[in-house]
Amino acid sequence: MQTVLSQFPQRRMRRMRRDEFSRRLMRETTLTASDLILPVFVVEGEHQRIPVPSMPDVYRLSIDELINVAREMVELGIPMIALFPALDDNVKTFDGVEVRNENGLIPRAVRAIKKACPTLGVMCDVALDPYTTHGQDGIPDETGYLDNDKTIAMLIDQALTQARAGADVIAPSDMMDGRIGAIREALDKEGFIATRIMAYSTKYASAFYGPFRDAVQSAKGFGKSTKVTYQMDPANANEAFWETGLDLA
């Protein structure tokens, strides 16, 4: 600090703050439309615009309504949309096998967006909770503990289904150990070397996810369960570096 102070009056920090142009040139952090990703919740049907009670002014949209949003995003310069399904109970199962359905809600939504707005990036969530009757992100064993490796096998199928539909970015949010490397390997093996992965590397077991579970309609099956056996303890910071490090290529 003494070294810096001793350079005054030759070094004047206010010099670059004098004019608007130089303040703009010196600005380290900026936020524009190009930095944004718009999350959207998708439902079956037509002309559906269903309010999410726990999120004012947020709606579950049918694919036709979703296309209108996608076109508006292109006009506004927002580069990517993130899709989350809100499924009917009749397609949910214990193991979430609907994720393999090439004609499921999300694959159809991806294809529709890519047809209407080919330059818009499309990101798809990879996790089983919207697809399971119990609302957990994976497949439980006989004790209720999520079977990590069996879940990864299903997540790989989900990621491949989304990539085949035209998804640009795969976003695993499940917090299973080892799933990022396994999904990357599977994508590359099928020729999807340009499909990107945005990993939810550090996801906390937080009550803040309550409105999201409401939006994707997984809360009913979830009940009073928790996700503490796979999502991180909010009290832990160092563990987050380990989780993130394991997901780095």
ABEGO torsion letter per residue (X at the ends): XAAAAAAOAABBAAAAAABAAAAAAABABBBBAAABBBBBBBBBEBGBBBBBAABBGBBBBBAAAAAAAAAAAAAAGBABBBBBBBBBAAABBAAGAAAABAABAAAAAAAAAAAABAABBBBBBBBAAAABAAGBABBBBAAGBBBAAAAAAAAAAAAAAAAAAGBABBBBAAGBBGAAAAAAAAAAAAGBAABBBBBBABBBBBAAAAAAAAAAGAAAAAEABBAAAABBBAABAAAAAAAAAAABX
